[in-house]
Amino acid sequence: MAQSEVQQVLTGNDLQTGEVIFYTQMGTFTEDLTKALVFDDDSEASAALKRIIDGAGDVVGAYLIEVQSGSKGVQASHIRERIRTAGPTNYFHGKQEEVR
């Protein structure tokens, strides 16, 4: 076991809905990052990623992200992943909102 200083979570997108999803301890996926399985071990994280990529499931674009555990629970370390987890940042505003 390769203990890591970095915590990781396995993420991808749901093939049917496109939603961002996270791997859980039960071997299923959730849209809630706080319910994701946090890996402290690089080899375990890599093995789980390989199983998902090699499997014929409904997960596309699977990869590992770095996370931090704190008083607010599990959060993505990188801003890109925080935005991805929160959902789209675009919305109609100004004249676009009036047309809609």
Backbone as numpy.savetxt, mean C-alpha at the origin, in Angstrom:
# Nx Ny Nz CAx CAy CAz Cx Cy Cz
16.84 -14.98 8.77 16.01 -13.80 8.77 16.88 -12.56 8.77
16.62 -11.68 7.85 17.39 -10.45 7.73 16.62 -9.31 8.38
16.84 -9.13 9.68 16.17 -8.06 10.40 16.54 -6.72 9.77
15.57 -5.89 9.56 15.79 -4.61 8.89 15.50 -3.46 9.84
16.18 -2.35 9.63 15.87 -1.14 10.39 14.63 -0.46 9.81
14.25 -0.87 8.62 13.13 -0.26 7.91 11.92 -1.19 7.98
10.76 -0.62 8.26 9.53 -1.38 8.23 8.93 -1.23 6.84
8.32 -2.34 6.36 7.75 -2.33 5.02 6.35 -2.91 5.01
5.57 -2.48 4.03 4.23 -2.98 3.79 4.14 -3.32 2.31
3.43 -4.40 1.99 3.23 -4.80 0.60 1.97 -4.12 0.09
2.10 -3.44 -1.04 0.97 -2.72 -1.62 0.84 -3.04 -3.10
-0.28 -2.69 -3.65 -0.55 -2.86 -5.07 -1.88 -2.21 -5.38
-2.46 -2.57 -6.50 -3.77 -2.06 -6.88 -4.71 -3.23 -7.16
-5.96 -3.05 -6.78 -6.99 -4.05 -7.05 -7.26 -4.06 -8.55
-7.17 -5.23 -9.16 -7.36 -5.37 -10.61 -8.75 -4.91 -11.05
-9.76 -5.15 -10.24 -11.14 -4.83 -10.62 -11.48 -3.36 -10.43
-11.01 -2.76 -9.32 -11.43 -1.40 -8.98 -10.34 -0.35 -9.16
-9.09 -0.79 -9.19 -7.98 0.15 -9.28 -7.58 0.75 -7.95
-8.32 0.42 -6.90 -8.03 0.97 -5.58 -6.67 0.51 -5.06
-6.03 1.37 -4.28 -4.79 1.03 -3.60 -5.13 0.05 -2.49
-4.39 -1.05 -2.42 -4.65 -2.08 -1.41 -3.34 -2.48 -0.73
-3.49 -3.05 0.48 -2.36 -3.44 1.31 -2.57 -4.86 1.82
-1.49 -5.61 1.87 -1.49 -7.01 2.31 -1.68 -7.08 3.82
-2.53 -8.01 4.28 -2.81 -8.16 5.71 -2.18 -9.44 6.25
-2.21 -9.56 7.57 -1.68 -10.75 8.24 -2.46 -12.00 7.86
-3.71 -11.84 7.45 -4.56 -12.97 7.08 -4.31 -13.43 5.64
-3.41 -12.74 4.92 -3.13 -13.11 3.54 -4.12 -12.53 2.55
-4.92 -11.60 3.02 -5.89 -10.91 2.17 -5.41 -9.48 1.95
-6.24 -8.67 1.32 -5.88 -7.27 1.08 -6.95 -6.35 1.64
-6.53 -5.18 2.05 -7.42 -4.16 2.59 -7.07 -2.81 1.97
-8.02 -1.90 1.95 -7.77 -0.54 1.49 -7.25 0.34 2.63
-7.22 -0.20 3.84 -6.83 0.54 5.05 -5.38 0.24 5.42
-4.50 1.21 5.25 -3.08 1.02 5.56 -2.86 0.61 7.01
-3.68 1.10 7.92 -3.49 0.78 9.34 -3.75 -0.69 9.65
-4.40 -1.41 8.74 -4.67 -2.84 8.93 -3.68 -3.73 8.19
-2.68 -3.11 7.57 -1.69 -3.86 6.78 -0.70 -4.57 7.68
-0.17 -5.67 7.17 0.90 -6.40 7.86 2.19 -5.63 7.66
2.85 -5.26 8.76 4.11 -4.53 8.70 5.25 -5.53 8.84
6.11 -5.57 7.84 7.26 -6.47 7.83 8.47 -5.76 8.44
9.12 -6.44 9.40 10.38 -5.96 9.97 11.55 -6.73 9.39
11.24 -7.76 8.63 12.25 -8.67 8.10 12.26 -8.61 6.58
13.40 -8.27 6.01 13.51 -8.12 4.55 13.17 -9.40 3.80
13.64 -10.54 4.30 13.41 -11.80 3.57 11.93 -12.19 3.60
11.26 -11.95 4.72 9.83 -12.25 4.79 9.03 -11.33 3.86
9.40 -10.06 3.83 8.73 -9.11 2.95 8.93 -9.50 1.49
10.15 -9.85 1.13 10.45 -10.25 -0.25 9.73 -11.53 -0.64
9.64 -12.47 0.29 8.94 -13.73 0.02 7.44 -13.48 -0.21
6.85 -12.62 0.60 5.43 -12.30 0.43 5.19 -11.60 -0.90
6.08 -10.70 -1.26 5.96 -10.01 -2.54 6.05 -11.00 -3.70
6.98 -11.92 -3.62 7.14 -12.94 -4.67 5.88 -13.79 -4.81
5.29 -14.19 -3.67 4.05 -14.99 -3.70 2.93 -14.23 -4.42
2.81 -12.96 -4.13 1.74 -12.16 -4.75 2.00 -11.97 -6.24
3.23 -11.66 -6.60 3.57 -11.46 -8.01 3.40 -12.74 -8.80
3.80 -13.88 -8.22 3.71 -15.17 -8.91 2.29 -15.73 -8.93
1.45 -15.27 -8.02 0.08 -15.77 -7.94 -0.79 -15.18 -9.03
-1.93 -15.82 -9.26 -2.86 -15.34 -10.29 -4.04 -14.66 -9.61
-3.73 -13.66 -8.78 -4.79 -12.99 -8.03 -5.26 -11.71 -8.69
-6.00 -10.96 -7.93 -6.57 -9.71 -8.42 -5.74 -8.50 -8.00
-4.43 -8.70 -7.83 -3.53 -7.62 -7.43 -2.56 -7.34 -8.56
-2.46 -6.08 -8.95 -1.51 -5.69 -10.00 -0.53 -4.66 -9.44
0.65 -4.65 -10.00 1.65 -3.66 -9.63 2.11 -3.75 -8.19
2.21 -4.96 -7.66 2.60 -5.13 -6.25 4.05 -4.73 -6.03
4.30 -4.07 -4.91 5.65 -3.70 -4.49 5.66 -3.39 -3.00
6.84 -3.22 -2.45 7.00 -2.92 -1.03 7.24 -1.43 -0.84
6.62 -0.88 0.22 6.85 0.52 0.57 7.36 0.60 2.00
8.13 1.63 2.28 8.60 1.86 3.64 7.51 2.58 4.42
7.34 2.16 5.68 6.35 2.78 6.56 7.00 3.09 7.90
6.31 3.93 8.66 6.71 4.27 10.01 5.53 4.03 10.93
5.81 3.49 12.10 4.77 3.32 13.11 4.94 4.42 14.15
3.85 5.10 14.45 3.92 6.19 15.42 2.61 6.34 16.15
2.43 7.48 16.77 1.23 7.73 17.56 -0.04 7.75 16.69
0.13 8.02 15.40 -1.01 8.03 14.47 -1.17 6.69 13.77
-0.46 5.68 14.22 -0.51 4.37 13.59 0.51 4.25 12.49
0.26 3.36 11.56 1.19 3.13 10.45 0.95 4.19 9.37
2.05 4.81 8.92 1.98 5.79 7.85 3.10 5.54 6.86
2.83 5.80 5.60 3.85 5.67 4.57 4.96 6.69 4.84
6.20 6.28 4.62 7.34 7.15 4.87 7.50 8.21 3.79
7.22 7.85 2.56 7.46 8.74 1.42 6.18 9.48 1.06
6.31 10.75 0.72 5.14 11.58 0.38 4.34 11.00 -0.79
5.02 10.40 -1.76 4.31 9.81 -2.90 3.33 8.75 -2.42
3.76 7.92 -1.49 2.90 6.85 -0.99 1.80 7.40 -0.10
2.05 8.47 0.63 0.99 9.09 1.43 -0.11 9.63 0.53
0.29 10.26 -0.56 -0.69 10.78 -1.52 -1.44 9.63 -2.17
-0.74 8.60 -2.57 -1.34 7.43 -3.21 -2.37 6.78 -2.29
-2.04 6.69 -1.01 -2.93 6.09 -0.02 -4.18 6.93 0.20
-4.03 8.25 0.17 -5.15 9.16 0.42 -6.11 9.25 -0.76
-5.63 8.92 -1.95 -6.48 8.98 -3.13 -6.14 10.16 -4.01
-6.87 10.30 -5.11 -6.57 11.35 -6.08 -6.57 12.75 -5.45
-5.69 13.59 -5.95 -5.61 14.96 -5.45 -6.27 15.95 -6.39
-6.78 15.45 -7.50 -7.42 16.36 -8.45 -8.92 16.43 -8.17
-9.47 17.58 -8.41 -10.90 17.79 -8.26 -11.30 19.00 -9.10
-12.58 19.12 -9.38 -13.07 20.27 -10.13 -13.12 21.49 -9.22
-12.67 22.62 -9.74 -12.75 23.87 -8.98 -12.86 25.03 -9.96
-13.26 26.18 -9.46 -13.41 27.36 -10.32 -14.42 27.12 -11.43
-14.06 27.53 -12.65 -14.94 27.39 -13.81 -15.26 25.93 -14.10
-14.34 25.04 -13.80 -14.59 23.62 -14.03 -15.75 23.13 -13.18
-15.84 23.62 -11.96 -16.92 23.23 -11.06 -18.26 23.72 -11.58
-18.30 24.92 -12.15 -19.54 25.48 -12.68 -20.07 24.68 -13.86
-19.18 24.18 -14.70 -19.56 23.41 -15.89 -20.10 22.04 -15.48
-19.56 21.51 -14.47 -19.94 20.18 -14.01 -21.34 20.24 -13.51
